[in-house]
Amino acid sequence: MVWLLDDPVSMVENLVTAATTDPISAALVLFGGLFVTLSAGAFGVLALGGILDSLVPDTATVRERRQRS
């Protein structure tokens, strides 16, 4: 149970240490975080679209023609 609390804290400490050594390291850490955030967001949008596609009935997108009287 302690590992669940200790590992994220040590990860943040290691990232802060890596980012504060020089400006290039800080830029690399920021771009890496941005890359991971964008790819996780894109996967989330695709997963949400797949879930919604399976939940919404297909008849919701089909247009019916009106009969002329």
C-alpha positions as CSV (number, residue, x, y, z in Angstrom):
1,M,0.0,0.0,0.0
2,V,2.9,2.3,0.7
3,W,4.2,1.9,-2.8
4,L,1.0,3.4,-4.2
5,L,1.9,6.7,-2.4
6,D,5.6,6.5,-2.6
7,D,6.0,5.8,-6.3
8,P,4.2,8.9,-7.6
9,V,6.0,11.1,-5.1
10,S,9.4,9.8,-6.2
11,M,8.4,10.1,-9.8
12,V,7.5,13.8,-9.4
13,E,10.8,14.4,-7.5
14,N,12.8,12.7,-10.3
15,L,11.0,14.7,-13.0
16,V,11.6,18.0,-11.2
17,T,15.3,17.1,-10.8
18,A,15.5,16.2,-14.5
19,A,13.7,19.4,-15.6
20,T,15.7,21.8,-13.4
21,T,19.2,20.7,-14.5
22,D,19.3,22.8,-17.6
23,P,16.9,24.5,-20.0
24,I,17.1,21.8,-22.7
25,S,16.0,19.2,-20.2
26,A,13.1,21.4,-19.1
27,A,12.0,21.7,-22.7
28,L,12.3,18.0,-23.3
29,V,10.2,17.2,-20.2
30,L,7.6,19.8,-21.3
31,F,7.4,18.4,-24.8
32,G,7.3,14.9,-23.6
33,G,4.4,15.7,-21.3
34,L,2.6,17.5,-24.1
35,F,3.1,14.6,-26.4
36,V,1.7,12.1,-23.8
37,T,-1.2,14.4,-23.0
38,L,-2.2,14.8,-26.7
39,S,-1.9,11.2,-27.5
40,A,-3.9,10.1,-24.4
41,G,-6.6,12.8,-25.3
42,A,-6.8,11.5,-28.9
43,F,-7.2,7.9,-27.7
44,G,-9.9,9.1,-25.2
45,V,-11.8,10.8,-28.0
46,L,-11.7,7.8,-30.2
47,A,-12.7,5.5,-27.4
48,L,-15.6,7.7,-26.5
49,G,-16.7,7.9,-30.1
50,G,-16.6,4.1,-30.3
51,I,-18.7,3.7,-27.1
52,L,-21.2,6.3,-28.3
53,D,-21.4,4.7,-31.7
54,S,-22.4,1.4,-30.1
55,L,-25.0,3.0,-27.8
56,V,-26.8,5.3,-30.3
57,P,-29.2,3.3,-32.6
58,D,-28.5,3.4,-36.3
59,T,-32.0,4.7,-37.0
60,A,-31.1,8.0,-35.4
61,T,-29.0,8.9,-38.4
62,V,-31.3,7.6,-41.2
63,R,-33.6,10.1,-42.8
64,E,-37.1,9.0,-43.7
65,R,-38.8,10.4,-46.8
66,R,-42.2,12.0,-46.3
67,Q,-45.1,10.7,-48.4
68,R,-46.5,13.3,-50.8
69,S,-50.3,13.7,-50.4
